[in-house]
Amino acid sequence: MAPDPIPRLPLRVRAHADESLPGLIVRMAEENLLATPYRLLEACGLGRATMTSVAADPAAIVPLARLMGLPEEDLRRLSYAAADGSVRLLGHPVPGDFVTADRMRICPLCLAEAPYHRAIWGLTVLTVCPAHGVPLADRCPDCGLRLDWRRRTMAACRCGAVLGRAASALGPVPDAATAACRLLHTPPDALAGLARDIGVGGVLRLLHALGCIGLNVPLRRPLALADADPELAARVVDEGWRALADWPASFHGFLDRLRADAPLRRGRYGLAKQFGRLPAWLNALTEHAVARAVREALAAYLSGIPEIPTRARDVRTRRPAEADAACVTLSDACQLLGTSHRRLRPVAARHGLLVAGSGGQGEPLLLRRSSVRTLAGEFAGIADRRRARAILGVGRRAFADIEHAGLLPSPAAGIAADLHGRACWPVVALQTFVAHVRSTATRAARAHGPVVPLAAATRMISGLGLGSGTILAAVLDGRLRPVRLSTRGKGLAALGFPVAAVEALGVALGAEARATLSLAAAAAELAVKPEVVYQWARRGILPTVAVPGQRAERGRRVRRADLEAFRRNYATASELRGRPGMSPSRKLALEIIGRGVVPVTGPSVDGTRQYLFRRADLEALLRQG
C-alpha cells in the first residue's frame, strides 16, 4: 500500500461549533509551532492557495482533514463553501457578497474570553459583535495595520500587540445582530417563519435591501458600505431588522414609514411615488422565494388601502370584494355597469364617486366597489325609451303619444339617470302604471259587441289627429273601459275595447276639438314665430287636429290640452336665458348643444328655424350647474 503523501500533524485542536475554517487553521498552525498558517497549507499540497481561497474551496476540505486529523464533516461545517459551489455560513446558504474571508475582523472581548475566530465575524452586514455590542475591529489597536491571516496566533497581532482585551464598558447589543446570530446557529431544518420560507440568506439580503431603501441609501455591497461609513451601515441593519422582526406586520409598518415620505418624492402617482425604490428593487430581484414573500406581503398591505391606485392583478384580486372600502378601476366599473368610459367618467366626477387617481398618463381611476354596486342596482332599475316601450307593450308612435299626453310616471333622477344621459323611467313605476291601467278592465262575462285592441282603437280616432295617449287618458278618467285582457298581448297591448264605445269617444272628442287654437294663436302663446309652429306641426312635434265643421274652422288646429302638454315636454333656449349657470347670449342654444344636450329639432337637425329641446334634458342640465 502506497504511503499517504499528506502527513498528519502531531498535535490537534478541537474545532468550536461557531469557529471559522481560517481561524481553525491559524490555531492548528500555532499548536504545532508552525511559523505561519501558510506552512500548514503547503504541507497538505495547497502551497499556492490563500486563506481566502481555502475558505471558499470545497476541494480543500479533504487534504485539510487528513492533515489535521479531524472529521471532514466538521471542516465542511466551518467552511464558507458547499459541495455545489455555493457560499455557506455555519451550514446556511448565503449570498456571496455577504460573507468575506479577505479580511480578518475580530471582537477583542470575545478573543479575551476564548482566542478563536468566530465564523459570524465574516458576515459583512455585521459591524458590531452580537455578544458584546462593541464594534468589530479589522486593524491592530497599536500598529494600526489591517489584520490578516498571516500570523502565529489568533490572540496577537504580528507586531506582538495583544488583540484580546477587556473593555471598560459594554455597548448595547443591537437586536439585528442578536437575531442574525440566533438564525445562523439554528439548524436549517429547525428554522421557522420567514427564515423557513426564504432561508437565512434570503433574510440577510432582505434585511440589507430594506434597510437601504428605508434610509434612502444607495444599495451597495454590505462590505463597501461598512468601509465607507460604519455608523450608517449599522443604521441600515437596524432599519432592515425593524422591517423583518415581526413579519409581515413589521413590514407593513415599514411600508407606512415609506408612504409618509411620499410627498417628498417626485412623480404624481404610482407605487414608486408611494414606496420609493422598493418597487424597482422588487422588479429586479431574481431570487424567487424572496420576491414571492415580499410581493405577497405588499399585496396584502395594498389590499387594505384602496386609495392607492394600482393595476397590479395580484393586489386587486386580494382586495376583498365584500368590503365597503374596496375599490375597482374605472374599466371594471364600466364592465359591471355595461357602459363606456366616455359616459361613466364625467358622471363619476360630477357625483364624487372617484376615490383616487386623475386618469392622466395611465394613472388608474378608482371608485368604491360599494358605490358601483349600488349604482349598478339603480341602473338596472331604470328603463330608457326602448325598454320602457317593451314594458308597456307599445311601439314608438304609441309611446310618444302616451308621453305627450303626460301619462307616464315621473322620469328617474339621480346618478343612475345621469349615467343614462337621456330620459328614463323607474321600471317599478312603469310596471305599476301598466298594472293600474289593466286593472280598469271590467272583465265582463260577455263583451258588448266587437272588441278591438289598443292599436285598432287608436286608428279609429286617428282622423282627429289623436293617438294612444288619448285612449289611455279616457281609460284613466273613466270615459272608456276595456272589457277584455288578451292572454297573448303584453302590457297595454292586452287591452280590448268595445268598438261602439270607441266610436262614441271619437264623437265626443271631435266636439271638443272644435274648441281649439289656430297655429298662429298657438305661436303667440308660445312666443315664437308662426313659421316655427308650422314647422313643428308639420313634423308632428306639436299635435294638431283636423276640425270638422264650417269652412272657417277647417284646417289643422291645436287643442288647448295638446298645447299645455307641449309646454310640459319641450322648451326653447330662450326660456333658460338668464337662469343660474346659463348665459344671456343669443347663442345660448349652441352653448346648450355644446354641453351635450341633443336638440329635438333645429337648423342642424332637420332645417327647422329654431332649436327645440326636451324640457327634461334642460332641467338635468340646470341641476348639473
Secondary structure, DSSP 8 states (H G I E B T S, - for coil): ----SS---S------TTB-HHHHHHHHHHHTT-SSHHHHHHHTT-TT--HHHHHT-GGGHHHHHHHHT--HHHHHHHSSB-TTS-BEETTEE--GGGB--SS--B-HHHHHHS-S-BGGGGBTT--B-TTT--B-B-B-TTT--B--S-SS-TTB-TTS-B-----SS-----HHHHHHHHHHTS-GGG--THHHHHHHHHHHHHHHHHHHHHTT-----HHHHHHH-HHHHHHHHHHHHHHHTTTTHHHHHHHHHHHHTGGGSSSSSSHHHHHTTHHHHHHH---HHHHHHHHHHHHHHHHT-TTS----HHHHHHS-TT-TT-EEEHHHHHHHHT--HHHHHHHHHHTT-EEE---GGG---EEEHHHHHHHHHHHHTEE-HHHHHHHHT--HHHHHHHHHTT-S-----SHHHHHH-S--EEHHHHHHHHHHHHTT----SS-SS-EEEHHHHHHHTGGGT--HHHHHHHHHTTSS---EE-SS--GGGGEEEEHHHHHHHHHHHHHHHTSEE-HHHHHHHHTS-HHHHHHHHHTTSS--EE--SSGGG-SEEEEHHHHHHHHHHEE-GGGGTTSTT---STTHHHHHHHTT---SBSTTTT--SS-BEEHHHHHHHHHH-
